[in-house]
Amino acid sequence: MLLFLKCYIYMVYFLGQILWRMKDHVHKIQQARIKQRVTNTSTVIPKKGTIHQPLNHFDRKDDKTFPQKFFVNDVYWQRSDGPVFLYIGGEGLLSKFSVLFGHHVDMAERYGALLVALEHRFYGQSINPDGLETVNLRDLSSQQA
């Protein structure tokens, strides 16, 4: 029994070492890819803009709008009828890195797509001009988004 336990411990230790080396190898590959992408995209300047969106999409009489920030990266776009990948920001500030790094950027490069990143309403700089008091948050809903 003791011999079996020693063999088991050695095997677990040995497998752990192999997995650790594999993890380090994958990490080095990922870092090299990031470094290459930073080198390749350091000259890419995404286009930044703002569009005015309705605060309430369901009331045509309500003409209030809010500024919604977006970024566009057309470096990989192959043709005018090519795919468009839309990245919708989460609960925070949107930056140019939203169209420079990530899986969606890898896929855009692969498929020759236009990248568009849209900041989520009421987050970052895309907030209600009337402020973020509770009474002004009625249009912050999944239905309006």
N, C-alpha and C positions, 0 to 999 in steps of 0.2 A: 504494500500500500504506500509506504513512504517513497519507494522508487517511482511509483506512478505519479505521486504528487510532485516530486522533483522534476520529472519529465514534463508534466503539465505546466508547471511554473516556467520552466525554460522555454517551452513552446510559446506560451503567451508572451513572454518577454521578447523572444525572437520575432514573432509576428508583429508585435508593437513597434519594434525597431524598423521593420520593413515598411509598415504603414506610415511611420514618421518620416522616413526617407521619401516615400512616394508623395506625401503631402508637401514636403519641402521642394521636391522637383516640380510639382504642379504650381506651387506658389512662384517659383523662379520663372516658369514659362509665362504665367499671368503677368508678372512684373515686366518681363521683356516685351510682351504685347502692349501693355499700357505705355511703356517708354516709347515704343515704336509709334503708337497712335498719337502720343503727345507731340512727338517730333513731326509727324505727318499733318497734324491738325493745328499746330501752333500758328500757322498763317491763316487758318480758316476763321473768318469773323462772321458768325451767324447774323442774319438780319433780325433786328428787334423792332417790334411795333406794338401798337395798341389799337384795339377795335372797341367800339361802343356797343355794348350788348344791352338788351332790355333787362331791367330788373325783374319784371314780371312778364313771362312769356305767354300767360293765359288771359291777360286783361289788355285788350287792344286800346282801351281808353287811357291806360297808364303809359305815358311816354317817357318815364324816367329811365335813365341808362346808367351804366357804370363802365369804367375803362377796364378792359381785360387785356393783359399783357400776353404777347406771344413771341416766339423765336422761330426762325426758319433757317434750315441748313440745306442748301441745294447742291452741295459738292458732289454727292453720289447720284444725283438725278440724271438718268440717262436720256429720257425723252419726255415730251410734254404729256403723253398719255400713259406714263409710267405710274407705278403705285405711289401713294401718299401715306406715310405712317404718321399717325397723330398720337402724340404723347400728352396725356392729360396730367397736369401736376397734382400733387397731393395737397395735404394740409400744411402748406408752407410756401416760401418764396421760390419762384422759378428763376433759374439762371441760364446763361448760355450753355453751360455744361449739360443741360438736359438734351441738347441736340448734338453734343460732341462725344459723349461717352455712354456706354451701356449696351445691353443686348440689342435694343431696338436700333442703335447706330450700326452695330455689326450686321444686322439683317438688312438695313437700308443699303449698306455698301454691297452686300451680296446680291440684292435684287434691283439695284439702281433706283432707289426710292427717294422721294422728297421727304424730308423730316420737318414736322411742324410740332412745336411744343406750346401748349396753351395752359396758362396759369388758372388754377381753380378759382371760381368766383368766391369773393370775400376772404381771400388769402393773399399774402404777399402784398403786391401793389394793386391788385384787382379787387378793391374794396368798394363798398357802397359810399358814394360821396356824402351821404347824410350821416355817416359815422357807423360805429358798430354797437350802438346801444341796443338793448333787447328789442325795442319796438321796431328797429330797422333791420332786424335779422329774420323777419317773416319770409323773405325771399331766398333765404339760405336753406334750401331743401333739396332732396334728391330729385324731386319732380322738376324744380326749376333748373337744376344743374344739367 
